[in-house]
Amino acid sequence: MEFPELLGAGLVLLLLFVTGFLGAKYKIPEVIIYILLGIVLAGLLSESHLLHFASEVGIVLLFFMLGMEFPIKDLVNVAKRVTPAGSIDVLLNFGVSTAICLVMGVDVIPSFIVGGVVYATSSSITAKLLESSKRMENPESEFILGLLIFEDLVAPVLVAILVGVTTGDQLTFGSMLLLLGKIVGLTISALLIGRFLFGKLGIFFDRHMNKDVFIVFVIGLALAYGGFALYLDLSEVLGAFLAGIMIAEVRRTHQLEGLIIPIRDLTLPLFFVYFGTTISFDEGVPMIGLLVAVFIWSIIAKLIVGIYGGRLFGLSKQVALRAGLSLTQRGEFSIIFAALATSTVRAFSSVFILISAITGIILFQFAPRLTKMIYRSKKASQAKKMS
């Protein structure tokens, strides 16, 4: 007898409740709990199209809401300030990680893939942690979100290059120019629609936001622009964020959040479960020496990006260190890069992603405390020298 999808969906949601409840009781970050649940249930859920779709809705709504926090003027200011840090990020996390693999005897294409896996901080995990830890109002949050946006713009370009190399398709200057054109076109379209359409719809929103049907319009906008980005072979995360920027021009963010949060909170945990189902240990843990080296470098590199990039962004030394400690978790883009690899490199990448996600979440949680301890000890040592 075929197992009904409705029954399966209900059981998964009940498991999410139980594991989330236990995680909250024992103070285990829910993101880790959900990822581990996905690993355990991978055999049952790996082919679930329903789970995949629901997880995409969750991640789209998360970034849609993040975009709503950035009206166009604020976004332009962030973009100007985050580019130096973003450039350091590409050089250290993609470039140096690729070089480490080459030095340790890995072939060129797998080395580039591992560099891609190491490159991007997990946007979904980081955004969720910023919100759940109530650090969204902290001075480093603007820098962290700006860096995530920069990565979401760069990562699709890197993916396109690696897809061309791994599939044997010829990568030309024209194809790269087309890809960049899509990114620029999608972004400019969102900015124009936000400025000249949604910027004039404040009265319309005030009249209709209290109607039940209005949620259909808001969610539809997020999914449509995210889906349009996918249609252009870009990231749905980028499209959703740009949709949020559009609607931010209405200047009714607080009221709109009340409509979206219940649906986001239902679907977002499913993204982390789905993420867990993509991690496979069938091939064991290959290249353990390289794994250790890349993992250690992945933490060091993000700390450097946070400390020096944060200072270039305008953060204090203490806040910049806190930002660096909050950037080490990898996630959804790493999975996309890993999917391009052969089974050995894919298994290697899966282990790296899991360890990085768990370690990164722990570092994020303790970042404020660690930063205070480090700077308290520095002040104490300085006081001793002066006395």
Buried (B, 14 or more C-beta within 10 A) or exposed (E): EEEEEEEBBEEBBEBBEEBBEEBEEEEBBBBBBBBBBBBBBBEBBBEBEBBBEBBBBBBBBBBBBBBBBBBBEEBEEBBEBBBBBBBBBBEBBBBBBBEBBBEEEBEEBBBBBBBBBBBBBBBBBBBBBBBEBEBBEBBBBBBBBBBBBBBBBBBBBBBBBBBBBBEEEEBEEEBBEEBBEBBEEBBEBBBEBBBEEBBEBEEEBEEEBEEEEBBEBBBEBBBBBBBBBBEBEBBBBBBBBBBBBBBBBBEBBEEBEEBBEEBBEBBBBBBBBBBBBBBBEEBEEBBEEBBEBBBEBBBBBBBBBBBBBBBBBEBEEBBBBBBBBBBBBBBBBBBBBBEBBBEEBBBBBBBBBBBBBBBBBBBBBEBBEBBEEBBEEEEEEEEEEEE
